[in-house]
Amino acid sequence: MKRIFHKDVFFSTLFVFLIYLIIEIAFPFNIHFLDPESHTKKDFELSDLFFSKLQKSEDKVLDTNIIIVNIGNYKRKEIAGQIKTILSYQPKVLGVDILFSEKKDVESDSLLIASLKGKKDSVVIANKFEYSTRDEHKIESIKKPLPELGMDSSAGFINLISKEEHSSVRYFKPRLEFNNIQYNSFPSEIVKLCDKAVFDKLIKRDNDAEIINYKKSNTNFLVLENNEIIPDDPRCNILKNKIVLLGFCGPDTTTRVLEDAHFTPLNGNISGRSFPDMYGVEIQAHIISMIIRDDYINDMSPFLLLIISFMVCYLHMVYFVKVFVKRHIWFHIIFKIIQLISAAAMLGISLFLFSVLKIKMEPSVIIIPILLSVDVLYFYDGIVKYLNKKFNYQTYFIQQHN
């Protein structure tokens, strides 16, 4: 076979992808190569390797635009006092990562209402979607702030995307629609108040979900304890004109607990993880920081990825078909060598695209067809020989194996 464009190469490649499609349909819960939000049992994606091990040291910098204030074990009355004190230092935006969907005692509610009165232009508080227990993608209701707070129009949902309870949080949704109403996420709403142009750019990307571009550092953001927020304290002037996030970071910042704690790709232990590495408010800070920096990671289009996968598989099949027919005795040895080289190359290319060009390409969509091709060739060989015998179909495979 001297030509690159040969019908047997083309049809055998098509046959590989037909088998690939059948496997994907037949085993949807075991093979998720085309689902960007799916996770393996070990909850590992190749991009995790970049975030946890390969991220460049110059990316490990403190974002001084965002400050986190820990509520610790404060109750609503103390939180209301914290909000009032923080706002006295004139932050650019205060994001309160706390649900106020239920009434408490009269005194606490009154103090909270007073602290938020007239603050819709500078404060974002939390709402949260409740999902169906039968269908994890179906929204059943939304927990909104108490109407008395007057903050419904300045609230964002704090739901984080993870496949399962203990899976890593890799994506966030900028917006969600429920009952024909568009709701902004907590980070999106904060950015909207902070810089409308930056928010508009996020929305114009029109992505259902965005990859969170985490930055690896021991101290990505300054985190203050609740008792460090004191009225008329010159040290608290650092809050002025900053994005301040008020949320839970443990009883204190040195004590890690499981409440509102999540795994992220920054977790140093890729396998065998035992303790979540980041609180919800910290993840929200990473998302906000990424949006403001305009530092997005782009998922490669599934259609483009399939085209690339088909072309790469086709080029492999040009050689595989020739060796299968002409040097059949050496076929398996040659294939295994090429398989290892190709898999390593695809992994390397995927890491390069992610780390340098900020494009996420799922390498398994390219690697799996190459792995399937050797077995598929045996099926294809039998089919075309039957067609040749029955209908005199002309095929390259009707040649003597060596």
C-alpha positions in Angstrom: 0.0 0.0 0.0 1.8 3.1 -1.3 -1.0 5.7 -0.9 -1.8 7.5 2.3 -5.4 7.9 1.3 -6.7 4.4 0.9 -10.3 3.2 1.3 -9.2 0.3 3.7 -7.4 2.8 6.0 -10.4 5.1 5.9 -13.0 2.5 6.6 -11.0 0.7 9.2 -10.6 4.0 11.0 -14.3 4.6 10.8 -14.8 1.1 12.2 -12.5 2.0 15.2 -14.7 5.0 16.0 -17.9 3.0 15.6 -16.7 0.5 18.2 -15.6 3.5 20.4 -19.1 4.9 20.1 -20.7 1.6 20.9 -18.6 1.2 24.0 -19.4 4.8 25.1 -23.1 4.1 24.7 -23.1 0.6 26.2 -21.0 1.6 29.3 -21.9 5.2 30.1 -21.2 4.9 33.8 -17.7 3.5 33.3 -16.3 5.4 30.3 -16.6 9.2 30.4 -14.0 10.3 27.8 -16.3 13.0 26.4 -17.7 14.4 29.6 -15.6 17.4 30.9 -17.2 17.1 34.4 -16.8 13.4 34.8 -14.3 11.8 37.3 -12.7 8.4 37.6 -12.9 6.3 40.8 -9.6 7.9 41.9 -10.9 11.3 40.9 -7.8 12.2 38.8 -7.4 14.3 35.7 -4.2 15.0 33.9 -4.6 18.7 34.6 -4.4 17.9 38.3 -0.7 17.0 37.7 0.0 20.5 36.5 -1.8 22.2 39.4 -0.3 20.1 42.1 3.2 19.4 40.8 4.2 21.3 37.7 2.9 24.8 38.2 5.6 27.4 37.8 7.1 29.0 40.9 6.4 32.5 39.6 2.7 31.8 39.8 2.9 31.4 43.5 2.0 35.0 44.5 -0.3 36.6 47.0 -3.4 38.2 45.5 -3.6 41.4 47.4 -6.9 42.4 45.8 -8.9 39.8 47.8 -9.0 39.5 51.6 -10.8 36.7 53.4 -12.3 37.2 56.9 -13.0 34.0 58.8 -16.3 34.0 60.7 -15.1 31.1 62.9 -17.8 30.0 65.3 -19.6 33.4 65.2 -23.4 33.4 65.3 -25.7 35.7 63.4 -25.5 38.5 66.0 -21.6 38.6 65.8 -21.7 38.2 62.0 -23.9 41.3 61.7 -21.4 43.2 63.8 -18.6 41.9 61.5 -20.4 43.1 58.4 -21.0 46.6 59.9 -17.3 46.9 60.9 -15.9 45.7 57.6 -18.2 48.1 55.7 -16.9 51.0 57.8 -13.5 50.5 56.2 -15.0 51.0 52.7 -14.1 47.8 50.8 -14.8 47.7 47.1 -17.2 44.8 47.5 -18.1 42.6 50.5 -19.1 39.1 49.6 -20.8 37.2 52.5 -20.5 33.5 51.8 -23.2 32.6 54.4 -26.9 31.6 53.9 -29.4 33.8 55.6 -32.5 31.9 54.4 -34.1 31.2 57.8 -35.1 33.5 60.7 -33.3 33.4 64.0 -34.0 35.3 67.2 -35.5 38.8 66.8 -32.4 40.7 68.0 -30.0 38.9 65.7 -32.2 39.3 62.7 -32.7 43.0 63.4 -29.0 43.6 63.7 -28.4 41.8 60.4 -31.1 43.7 58.6 -29.6 47.0 59.9 -26.1 46.0 58.9 -27.2 45.3 55.3 -29.7 48.2 54.8 -29.0 50.2 51.7 -25.9 48.1 50.8 -27.1 46.3 47.6 -24.4 48.2 45.6 -21.5 47.1 47.7 -22.5 43.7 49.3 -23.2 40.3 47.8 -24.8 37.6 50.0 -25.4 33.9 49.3 -28.2 31.9 47.9 -28.1 28.2 47.1 -29.8 25.8 44.8 -31.3 22.6 46.1 -30.9 19.6 43.7 -33.1 16.5 43.3 -32.0 13.4 45.1 -33.0 11.4 42.1 -31.4 13.6 39.4 -28.3 15.5 40.5 -28.6 17.9 37.6 -32.2 18.9 38.3 -32.8 22.0 40.4 -35.8 21.6 42.7 -35.6 24.9 44.6 -33.4 27.8 45.7 -32.7 29.0 49.2 -32.9 32.8 49.0 -32.0 35.4 51.5 -34.7 36.5 53.9 -36.9 39.1 52.2 -36.5 41.4 55.1 -32.8 41.8 54.2 -33.7 43.4 50.8 -30.7 41.7 49.2 -32.4 39.3 46.8 -31.2 41.3 43.8 -27.6 41.3 45.1 -27.2 37.6 45.8 -25.2 34.8 44.1 -25.4 31.0 44.3 -22.6 29.4 46.2 -23.0 25.8 44.8 -19.7 24.3 43.7 -19.4 21.6 41.0 -18.1 18.2 42.0 -19.2 14.9 40.5 -19.5 13.3 43.9 -19.3 14.4 47.6 -15.6 13.8 47.9 -14.6 14.7 44.3 -12.3 17.6 43.4 -13.9 21.0 42.5 -12.5 21.8 39.0 -15.3 23.8 37.4 -17.7 26.6 38.3 -20.9 27.8 36.6 -21.0 31.5 36.0 -24.8 31.5 35.7 -27.8 29.1 36.1 -31.4 29.3 34.9 -34.2 28.3 37.2 -37.9 28.9 36.5 -37.0 31.1 33.5 -34.8 33.4 35.7 -31.1 33.7 35.3 -29.1 33.6 38.5 -25.5 34.7 38.8 -23.0 32.7 40.8 -21.5 34.2 43.9 -18.2 35.1 42.2 -20.0 36.4 39.1 -22.2 38.7 41.2 -19.2 40.0 43.1 -17.2 40.7 39.9 -20.3 42.4 38.4 -20.3 44.9 41.3 -16.6 45.3 41.2 -16.1 45.7 37.4 -19.0 45.5 35.0 -16.8 45.2 32.0 -15.0 42.2 33.4 -18.3 40.6 34.2 -19.6 41.2 30.7 -16.5 39.5 29.3 -17.2 36.5 31.4 -20.8 36.3 30.2 -19.7 36.8 26.5 -17.6 33.7 26.8 -21.0 31.9 27.0 -19.6 28.8 28.6 -21.9 26.7 30.7 -19.0 25.9 33.0 -15.5 27.3 33.4 -12.4 25.5 34.5 -11.1 27.0 37.7 -7.5 28.2 37.2 -6.1 27.7 40.7 -2.8 29.3 41.7 -0.6 27.3 43.9 0.7 28.9 47.0 0.7 28.5 50.8 -0.8 31.9 51.1 -2.9 32.8 48.0 -5.0 35.3 49.9 -4.6 37.1 53.2 -7.0 35.5 55.7 -7.9 37.4 58.8 -9.4 36.0 62.0 -12.8 37.3 63.2 -11.2 38.9 66.3 -8.9 40.9 64.1 -11.8 43.0 62.7 -12.0 45.8 65.2 -13.8 49.2 64.8 -11.5 52.2 64.4 -8.3 50.0 64.1 -5.8 51.5 61.7 -4.6 48.0 60.9 -8.0 47.2 59.3 -7.5 50.0 56.8 -6.0 47.3 54.5 -9.7 46.4 53.7 -10.3 49.7 52.0 -11.0 49.3 48.3 -10.5 45.5 48.4 -12.8 42.6 47.7 -13.5 41.2 51.1 -15.0 37.7 51.5 -16.6 36.8 54.7 -16.9 33.1 55.2 -16.0 30.0 57.2 -12.3 28.9 57.4 -12.5 26.7 60.4 -12.9 27.6 64.1 -9.7 29.4 63.5 -7.3 29.5 60.6 -4.9 27.0 62.1 -7.6 24.3 62.8 -8.8 22.3 59.8 -12.3 20.8 60.0 -14.5 19.1 57.4 -17.3 21.6 57.5 -17.6 23.3 54.0 -14.2 21.7 53.1 -13.5 20.5 49.5 -10.9 18.7 47.5 -9.2 20.7 44.7 -6.6 19.9 42.0 -4.1 21.7 44.3 -4.2 18.8 46.7 -0.6 17.5 47.0 -1.7 13.8 47.4 -3.1 12.9 44.0 -4.1 9.4 45.2 -5.1 8.2 48.6 -6.3 11.6 49.8 -7.7 11.7 53.3 -8.5 15.4 54.0 -10.0 18.2 51.9 -7.5 21.0 51.2 -9.7 24.1 50.7 -12.8 25.7 52.2 -15.6 26.9 50.0 -14.9 30.6 50.5 -11.3 30.0 49.5 -12.5 28.4 46.2 -14.7 31.3 45.6 -11.7 33.6 46.0 -9.7 31.6 43.4 -12.6 31.9 41.0 -13.0 35.7 41.5 -9.2 36.1 41.2 -9.2 34.2 37.9 -12.0 36.3 36.4 -10.4 39.6 37.4 -7.0 38.5 36.0 -8.8 37.4 32.8 -6.8 34.2 33.2 -9.1 31.6 31.8 -8.4 28.0 30.7 -10.3 27.0 27.5 -11.8 23.5 27.0 -11.0 22.2 23.6 -14.1 21.9 21.5 -15.4 18.3 21.6 -15.9 18.4 17.8 -12.4 19.7 17.2 -11.0 17.0 19.6 -12.8 14.3 17.7 -11.5 15.6 14.3 -7.9 15.6 15.7 -8.5 12.1 17.2 -9.7 10.8 13.9 -6.8 12.3 12.0 -4.2 10.9 14.5 -5.9 7.5 14.4 -6.0 7.5 10.6 -2.2 8.2 10.4 -1.6 5.3 12.7 -3.8 3.1 10.7 -1.9 3.8 7.5 1.1 2.0 9.1 -0.9 -0.5 11.1 -2.8 -1.8 8.1 0.4 -2.2 6.1 2.2 -4.1 8.9 -0.9 -6.2 9.6 -1.0 -7.4 6.0 2.7 -7.5 5.1 4.4 -8.3 8.5 1.6 -9.9 10.5 4.0 -12.0 12.7 5.6 -8.8 14.0 2.3 -6.8 14.2 1.7 -7.1 18.0 5.3 -6.2 19.0 5.4 -3.2 16.6 2.0 -2.0 17.8 2.8 -2.2 21.5 5.9 0.0 20.9 4.0 2.5 18.9 1.2 2.5 21.4 3.5 3.4 24.3 5.2 6.1 22.3 1.9 7.6 21.1 0.3 7.6 24.5 3.4 9.3 26.1 3.4 11.8 23.3 -0.3 12.6 23.7 0.1 13.1 27.4 3.1 15.4 26.9 1.2 17.4 24.2 -1.8 17.7 26.5 0.3 19.0 29.4 2.0 21.5 27.1 -1.3 22.8 25.8 -2.6 23.2 29.3 0.4 24.7 30.9 1.6 27.0 28.1 -1.5 27.8 25.9 -4.1 27.2 28.6 -6.1 24.8 26.5 -7.5 21.7 28.1 -7.4 18.7 25.8 -8.6 15.3 27.0 -5.8 12.9 25.8 -7.9 9.8 26.3 -10.1 10.7 23.4 -7.0 10.3 21.1 -5.3 7.5 22.9 -8.3 5.1 23.3 -8.9 4.8 19.5 -5.2 3.9 19.0 -5.6 1.3 21.7 -8.7 -0.1 20.1 -7.3 -0.2 16.5 -5.3 -3.4 16.9 -8.3 -5.5 17.9 -10.6 -3.7 15.5 -8.3 -4.6 12.6 -9.0 -8.3 13.2 -12.7 -7.7 13.0 -12.3 -5.5 9.9 -10.0 -8.2 8.3 -12.7 -10.8 8.7 -15.5 -8.6 7.4 -13.7 -7.4 4.2 -12.6 -11.0 3.4 -16.2 -12.2 3.7 -17.3 -9.3 1.4 -14.6 -10.2 -1.0 -15.6 -13.9 -1.1 -19.4 -13.1 -1.3 -19.4 -10.0 -3.5 -15.9 -9.8 -4.9 -15.2 -6.7 -2.8 -11.7 -5.4 -3.6 -9.5 -5.0 -0.5 -5.9 -4.6 0.4 -6.3 -7.3 3.0 -6.5 -10.1 0.4 -2.8 -10.7 0.4 -0.6 -13.3 1.9 0.6 -12.7 5.5 4.3 -13.2 6.1 
